[in-house]
Amino acid sequence: MNKDINSTPVTFFEQDLELTESDPPESADIETAIVYCENNFGEIDGKTANGLVRHSEKYKILAIIDSAQDGKDAGEVLDGKPNGIPIFRDLGNTLAHIGQRPDHFIFGIAPASGVLAPAERHVMLRAINYGMNIVNGLHEFLGEDPEFIAASKKSNVTIRDVRKPRDKKDLRVFSGKVRDLNCLRIAVLGTDCAIGKRTTATILAQALNKYGISTILIGTGQTGLMQGARYGLALDAVPSQFCAGELEGKIIEAYEQEKPAVILIEGQGSLSHPAYSTSSFILRGSCPQGVILQHAPGRTSRCDFDNMPMPSPESEIRLIETFADTKVIGLTLNHEQMTEAEVSLAIKTYQEALQISVTDALTRSPQQLIDMVLSAFPKTGGATAHE
């Protein structure tokens, strides 16, 4: 998930199920966007921009703004495969080259602070002045900021604060009804934040649907919602008392409207990470029958916490299965800072040690993800709620 994957000889799999990670569905109505990711594209804090380049159903991404990557192709930077999305040094340069005014300006950085720096604030106000709608995934709600309110009214544009929760009077508490749904629920969790959980969940959802198993992905973070998840919420912005209930409500809503065989729940953070508690709410609110765990073998310390060593998959699995009535059915790898040979060795080593299926969603066939689910739940497609 960072630029190191582009500097090592990792082979990306040409997916035999003809999945499309970065191309939006063909539609005359899809709205256009440019994504601001200054000094962070291809890096961990650029995960929102990274995710939108790899997969976007809601927006057609026209360009990325990052002066450090000026002149490059976004797909080449991320995955070593050109995708036709150019990177430019600043907003003016971007607009001059793409030859049109995009519908939206997306803030594609996910800083730990969750707020805008002064320079970022300036460029977003410039985007408003150019007549672009703002899509903001920060904890700082720009739609409540007087300066942004005035600017948006003057330019007749909208501000979408993706993380803004519903009114407190409408928030739900957990009821337990999610356990009665006649579908398989799988949470994609991880050993750290910004480790590829959403990417793996997206690829798995596409693969299962392509295979003929109706699947819905529940987004739980700002990037998934920007990508076009039909059901979900930014869980880390919901008051803790309502997190499990709000997630449960979204899952029930998805089931009642779509009647899928499988519901995948995007993970956030890590259950063992002391700085985040979102994973606990995901396990409580979704009551998953199975969990897929994402791990980065090449990562030595937690993201943004250099003094915290990474946990082992073994310890995270024990914690998950102790905390919740569920089973970890497979391990998926983030291959950052790893060569192809190292990925292959890690897959073999973890399979032997953990006795579960192991794969890398980005560099191995999506069929391996399907097999991971079917081997654990062979009746998937007609699964009962208590498989």
C-alpha positions in Angstrom: 0.0 0.0 0.0 2.9 2.4 -0.3 5.5 3.2 -2.9 7.8 0.4 -1.8 5.6 -2.0 -3.7 6.6 -0.3 -6.9 10.4 -0.6 -6.2 10.4 -4.4 -5.6 9.8 -7.1 -8.2 6.3 -8.1 -7.1 4.2 -9.4 -10.0 0.6 -8.3 -10.0 -1.9 -10.9 -11.0 -3.8 -10.5 -14.2 -7.2 -11.5 -12.7 -8.8 -14.3 -14.5 -12.3 -13.3 -13.3 -12.0 -10.1 -15.3 -12.4 -8.0 -12.2 -11.8 -4.2 -12.5 -10.3 -2.5 -9.5 -9.8 1.0 -10.8 -12.3 1.5 -13.6 -15.7 2.9 -12.6 -18.8 1.4 -14.2 -19.6 2.8 -17.6 -22.3 5.5 -17.0 -23.0 8.9 -18.6 -24.1 10.0 -15.1 -20.9 9.3 -13.2 -19.4 12.4 -11.8 -15.8 13.5 -12.3 -13.2 14.3 -9.6 -9.6 15.2 -9.0 -8.0 14.0 -5.8 -5.6 16.1 -3.6 -2.8 14.0 -2.1 0.2 16.4 -1.7 3.4 14.5 -0.7 1.4 11.4 0.2 0.3 9.6 -2.9 1.3 6.0 -2.7 2.1 6.4 1.0 0.2 5.2 4.0 -1.5 8.6 4.8 -2.5 8.8 1.2 -4.7 5.7 1.6 -7.9 7.6 0.5 -6.4 8.7 -2.8 -4.8 5.2 -3.2 -8.1 3.5 -2.7 -9.9 5.8 -5.2 -7.3 5.2 -7.9 -7.7 1.5 -7.4 -11.4 1.4 -7.3 -14.2 4.0 -7.6 -17.8 3.4 -8.5 -19.0 6.9 -7.5 -16.4 9.1 -9.2 -14.4 9.1 -12.4 -10.9 10.1 -11.1 -9.4 12.5 -13.7 -6.1 13.3 -11.9 -4.1 13.3 -8.7 -2.4 16.3 -7.2 1.0 15.5 -5.6 4.1 17.6 -6.5 6.4 14.8 -5.4 5.0 12.6 -8.2 4.4 15.2 -10.8 4.3 13.8 -14.4 3.8 10.2 -13.3 0.9 7.8 -13.9 -1.0 7.0 -10.7 -1.4 3.3 -11.5 2.3 3.0 -12.2 3.2 4.6 -8.9 0.8 2.4 -6.9 0.9 -1.0 -8.6 3.5 -0.9 -11.4 0.7 -0.8 -14.0 -0.3 2.4 -15.8 -4.0 3.2 -15.6 -4.2 6.6 -17.4 -4.7 8.7 -14.3 -2.0 11.4 -14.4 -0.4 13.2 -11.4 0.2 16.9 -11.5 2.0 19.3 -9.2 -0.8 21.7 -8.1 -4.4 22.6 -8.7 -3.8 25.2 -11.5 -1.5 22.8 -13.4 -4.1 20.0 -13.1 -6.9 22.1 -14.5 -4.8 23.4 -17.3 -3.9 19.9 -18.4 -7.2 18.0 -18.0 -9.0 20.6 -20.0 -12.2 20.6 -18.0 -13.6 21.6 -14.6 -14.2 18.4 -12.5 -17.4 18.1 -10.6 -15.6 17.4 -7.4 -12.4 18.1 -5.5 -11.6 15.2 -3.1 -9.3 15.6 -0.2 -7.4 12.3 -0.5 -5.1 12.4 2.6 -6.0 10.7 5.9 -3.7 12.3 8.5 -3.6 11.1 12.1 -4.7 14.6 13.2 -7.9 14.4 11.1 -7.8 18.2 10.4 -6.6 20.5 7.6 -3.2 22.1 7.6 -3.3 25.9 6.6 -1.9 25.2 3.1 -4.5 22.4 2.6 -7.3 24.8 3.7 -6.1 27.3 1.1 -6.1 24.9 -1.8 -9.6 23.6 -0.9 -11.0 27.1 -0.8 -9.4 27.7 -4.2 -11.1 24.6 -5.5 -14.4 26.0 -4.3 -13.7 29.3 -6.0 -13.2 27.3 -9.3 -16.7 25.9 -8.8 -15.9 22.4 -7.6 -17.9 20.5 -5.0 -15.8 19.4 -2.0 -15.6 15.8 -0.7 -14.0 15.8 2.7 -13.2 12.7 4.7 -11.6 14.4 7.7 -13.0 14.6 11.3 -13.1 18.4 10.7 -16.5 19.1 9.2 -16.0 21.8 6.6 -19.7 22.2 6.1 -19.8 23.7 9.6 -16.9 26.1 9.0 -18.0 29.7 8.5 -15.4 30.5 5.9 -16.2 27.3 3.9 -19.9 27.9 4.2 -19.6 31.4 2.8 -17.3 30.3 0.0 -19.6 27.4 -1.0 -22.6 29.7 -1.1 -20.8 32.2 -3.2 -19.8 29.6 -5.7 -23.0 27.6 -5.5 -21.2 24.3 -4.6 -21.8 21.6 -2.0 -19.6 20.3 0.7 -19.8 16.6 1.6 -18.4 15.8 5.0 -18.2 12.0 4.6 -17.5 11.3 8.3 -20.4 13.3 9.7 -22.7 11.0 11.5 -26.5 11.1 11.6 -28.2 13.3 14.2 -27.9 11.8 17.7 -31.7 11.5 18.0 -31.6 9.0 15.1 -28.7 6.8 16.3 -29.4 3.2 17.2 -28.2 0.9 19.9 -27.4 -2.7 19.3 -30.4 -5.1 19.3 -28.9 -8.5 18.4 -31.2 -8.9 15.4 -28.2 -9.1 13.1 -27.7 -12.7 14.4 -31.0 -13.7 12.9 -30.1 -12.7 9.3 -30.1 -15.7 6.9 -26.7 -14.8 5.4 -23.0 -15.3 5.9 -21.2 -12.4 7.5 -17.4 -12.1 7.2 -15.4 -9.2 8.7 -12.1 -8.3 7.1 -9.9 -7.2 10.0 -6.2 -6.5 10.3 -3.1 -6.4 12.5 -2.7 -2.7 11.9 -4.4 0.4 10.4 -3.8 1.4 6.7 -2.9 -2.2 5.9 -5.2 -3.0 3.0 -8.3 -4.4 4.6 -10.6 -2.3 2.4 -8.7 -3.3 -0.8 -8.9 -7.0 0.1 -12.6 -6.7 1.0 -13.3 -4.9 -2.3 -11.5 -7.6 -4.4 -13.3 -10.4 -2.5 -16.7 -8.8 -2.9 -16.1 -8.4 -6.7 -14.8 -12.0 -6.9 -17.7 -13.5 -5.1 -20.3 -11.6 -7.2 -18.5 -12.6 -10.4 -18.5 -16.2 -9.2 -22.3 -16.0 -8.7 -22.5 -15.6 -4.9 -24.4 -12.4 -4.2 -22.3 -10.3 -1.9 -22.6 -6.8 -0.4 -19.7 -4.9 1.2 -20.4 -2.7 4.2 -18.1 0.3 4.3 -17.0 1.4 7.7 -14.6 4.3 6.8 -14.5 7.4 4.7 -12.6 5.9 1.8 -15.1 3.1 1.2 -18.0 5.6 1.3 -16.2 7.8 -1.2 -15.6 4.8 -3.5 -19.3 4.3 -3.7 -20.2 1.7 -1.0 -24.0 1.5 -1.1 -24.2 0.7 2.6 -22.0 1.9 5.4 -20.9 4.6 7.8 -17.7 6.2 9.1 -17.7 4.3 12.3 -14.9 6.2 14.0 -17.1 9.4 14.0 -20.1 7.8 15.7 -20.4 8.1 19.6 -19.2 4.8 21.1 -22.6 3.9 22.7 -24.1 3.7 19.2 -21.3 2.2 17.1 -22.4 -1.4 17.3 -26.1 -0.5 16.8 -25.4 1.8 13.8 -23.3 -0.9 12.1 -25.9 -3.5 12.9 -28.6 -1.2 11.4 -26.6 -0.8 8.2 -26.1 -4.6 7.8 -29.8 -5.2 8.4 -30.7 -2.6 5.9 -28.4 -4.1 3.3 -29.8 -7.6 3.9 -33.5 -6.5 3.8 -33.0 -4.6 0.5 -30.6 -6.9 -1.3 -31.0 -10.4 0.3 -27.3 -11.3 -0.4 -25.8 -14.6 0.4 -22.7 -12.9 1.9 -22.2 -9.6 3.7 -18.6 -8.5 4.0 -17.7 -5.9 6.6 -14.7 -3.7 6.1 -12.4 -3.6 9.1 -10.9 -0.6 10.8 -7.6 -0.3 12.8 -6.8 -3.5 14.7 -8.3 -5.2 17.7 -5.0 -5.3 19.5 -4.1 -1.6 18.7 -4.4 0.5 21.8 -5.0 3.7 19.8 -8.2 2.4 18.1 -11.3 0.7 19.3 -13.3 0.4 16.1 -12.5 -3.3 15.5 -14.3 -4.2 18.7 -17.4 -2.4 17.6 -17.2 -4.1 14.2 -17.0 -7.6 15.8 -19.9 -6.7 18.2 -22.1 -5.0 15.6 -21.8 -7.5 12.8 -21.5 -10.8 14.9 -19.5 -12.3 12.0 -19.4 -16.1 11.5 -15.9 -15.7 10.0 -13.0 -13.3 9.9 -10.3 -12.8 7.3 -7.2 -11.2 8.8 -4.9 -8.8 6.8 -1.2 -8.7 7.8 1.9 -6.9 6.5 4.9 -9.2 7.1 7.4 -6.5 6.0 6.0 -4.0 8.5 8.1 -3.9 11.7 6.1 -1.3 13.7 2.6 0.0 13.8 1.6 2.7 11.3 2.3 6.1 12.9 3.6 4.4 16.1 7.3 3.6 15.6 7.6 2.5 19.2 4.9 -0.2 18.9 6.1 -3.5 17.3 3.7 -5.2 14.9 1.7 -8.1 16.4 2.0 -11.5 14.9 -0.9 -13.0 13.1 -1.0 -15.8 15.7 -1.5 -13.3 18.6 -4.1 -11.3 16.7 -6.1 -14.5 15.8 -6.1 -15.6 19.4 -7.3 -12.2 20.5 -10.1 -12.1 17.9 -11.3 -15.6 18.6 -11.2 -14.9 22.4 -13.0 -11.5 22.1 -15.8 -12.7 19.8 -17.7 -15.9 18.9 -16.1 -16.3 15.5 -13.4 -18.0 13.6 -10.5 -16.6 11.6 -10.8 -18.5 8.3 -7.9 -17.0 6.4 -4.9 -14.7 6.3 -4.3 -12.1 3.5 -1.0 -10.3 3.0 0.0 -6.8 2.3 3.2 -7.1 0.3 4.7 -3.7 1.0 8.6 -3.9 1.2 8.5 -7.5 0.0 9.8 -9.2 -3.1 7.8 -11.8 -5.0 9.9 -14.6 -3.5 9.3 -13.2 0.0 5.6 -13.1 -0.6 5.6 -16.7 -1.8 7.6 -17.8 1.2 5.4 -15.9 3.6 2.3 -17.6 2.2 3.8 -21.0 2.6 5.2 -20.3 6.1 1.9 -18.9 7.4 -0.2 -21.7 5.9 2.0 -24.3 7.6 2.0 -22.4 11.0 -1.6 -21.3 11.2 -3.3 -24.2 9.2 -5.5 -21.7 7.4 -5.6 -20.4 3.8 -3.2 -17.6 3.0 -3.0 -15.4 0.0 -2.2 -11.9 -1.3 -5.3 -10.3 -2.8 -3.4 -8.0 -5.1 -0.8 -10.4 -6.5 -2.6 -13.8 -6.5 -5.7 -15.0 -8.2 -9.0 -13.9 -6.7 -10.1 -17.5 -7.0 -7.9 -18.1 -3.9 -10.1 -15.7 -1.9 -13.2 -17.5 -3.1 -11.8 -20.8 -2.1 -10.9 -19.4 1.3 -14.6 -18.6 1.9 -16.0 -21.8 0.4 -13.6 -24.1 2.2 -14.7 -22.5 5.5 -18.4 -22.2 4.6 -19.1 -24.8 1.9 -22.9 -24.1 2.0 -22.3 -20.4 1.1 -25.1 -19.3 -1.2 -27.7 -20.9 1.0 -25.9 -20.3 4.3 -27.9 -20.2 7.5 -27.4 -17.5 10.0 -25.7 -19.9 12.4 -23.4 -21.8 9.9 
